[in-house]
């Protein structure tokens, strides 16, 4: 079982790396997904980079936060987002909109989504037993 601190730190570092990749080399990530680079995908990629940077900062700053409603909201929201991204990525792969390279993102999203779901449940159980 991962601690929130470890999970938040890993997520922050991953988000910082993704922000750099989407911001500086979006064509490489799109190529991995078998998606053609265009001015439109470049625009969306740069906006993704900003979102990943923001999420990374959030988790880096919150990594030492004690169990709280705010921390539970972060874990529930991030878990939901990751699992939805995984479903969308898998659906895009099945429909032929993305190549098999997207399955790496799907696996990462599923792993993070489930890990944050576990952290959310663990924190909620701790809050329930301490009342």
N, C-alpha and C positions, 0 to 999 in steps of 0.2 A: 504494500500500500504506500503510495507516494504522499509525502507531506505537501500541503498547499505551497509552502515556501519553495520546495524543489520544483514542483509543477509550474508555479508562476515564473520562477527564474528561467526554466527551460523554455517556456512559452514566450517570454520576453526576448530571449536570445534568438529563437526561431523567427519571431516576428521582425526583429531587427534585420536578420539575414534576408528574409523575404522582402522587406521594404527596400533593401539595397538592390536585390535582384530585380524586382519589379520596376524600380526606379531607374536602374542603370542598364540592365540587360533583359528587358521584357521579351525581346525576340528569342532569346535562349529558352525561357520558360514556355513560351508559346510553341516553339519548335518541339519541345519535349511532349507537348500535348497534341501535336500535329494540327495546330491552328496557325493560319497564315497571319503574319504581322501586317498591319495596315495603320493608317493614321487613326482610325477609330479604336482599334485594339491598343494602340499606343496611348491614347487618351485614357482609356479605362485602366490600363496598366499603371500609369502614373498616379491615378486616383487610388488604385489599390495600394500602391506604395505608401501613400499618405495614411491610409487606414491601418495598414500593418504597423507603421511607425507609431501611430496613436495607441493601438492595442498593446504594442510592446512597452511603451512608456507606462501605460496603466498597470500592467502586470508587474513591471519592474518596481514601480513605486508601491504597489500593494503587497509585495512578496512577504513582508514582515507583519502584515495586518493580522490582528487576532480574529478569531471567529466572530462574525457579526452579520447583521442583515445585509449590509453592503457587500461583504465578501461573498455571501451566499447568492446575492443578485448577480455578481460578476461571474461566479462559477456556473450558475444556471443559464445565464445569457450566452456565455461563451460556449458552453456545452451544446446548447440548442443551435447556435450558429454553425459550429463545426459539424454536427450531425446532419444539418440541412445541406451544408456545402458538400458533404460526402454523398448524400442522396442525389443531389443535382449533378455532381461529377460523374457518378456511376450511370445516371440516366443519360448524360451527354455522351458517355462512352458507348452505351448500348445503342443509342440512336445514330451513332456515327459522327456526331458533332465534334468529338475529340478522339484522339488516338489513345493507345494503351498507356502512354506516359502519364495520363491523368490519374491512373490508378494509384500511383505513388502519393499524389495529393489526397485521394480518397482514403487510402490507408492511414495516412497521417491525421487527417481530419477525424476519422473514426476513432483512432487511438486517443487523440486529444479530447474528443467529445466524451468518450467513455471514462477517461481518467478524470476529467472535470466533473462528470456526473457522480463518480465515486467520491471525489473530494466534497462535492455538495452534500451528498447523503451522509458522509462521515461527519461533516460539520453540523448538519441538522440533527443527527443522532446525539452528538456531544451536547448540543444546546438543549435537547429534550431531556437528557438524563441529568443535566446539572440544575434543572428547575425543581 
